[in-house]
Amino acid sequence: MATVEAHQDRSTGVEILLGRLVRYQKHKPGRHLSVDRMPQGTFRIESVTQFGERIILNDGIVVMENAPTVMERGGRIALLLATGEELFFFVE
């Protein structure tokens, strides 16, 4: 996280992920982030759905209990939740 955060001028919302081809890198787990259905290898972010505060990517492959701060730098995307949980993708 430090590398992405230290060189990022501004953050954006999860909508920037739509249509992106990504590959899971790693995550810092917790009870507000579910990555149980994360596919192996490369996949496209086809949907971002919001129900109240809950954000759901691709019909449930990733479920976040609140909207993350999204930062991108050098082909790496970081989703940072207010709870301290983190999810990192490589952009393909």
Secondary structure by P-SEA (a helix, b strand, c coil): caaaaaaccccccccccccccccccccccccccccccccccccccccccccccbbbcccccbbbcccccccccccbbbbbccccbbbbbbcc
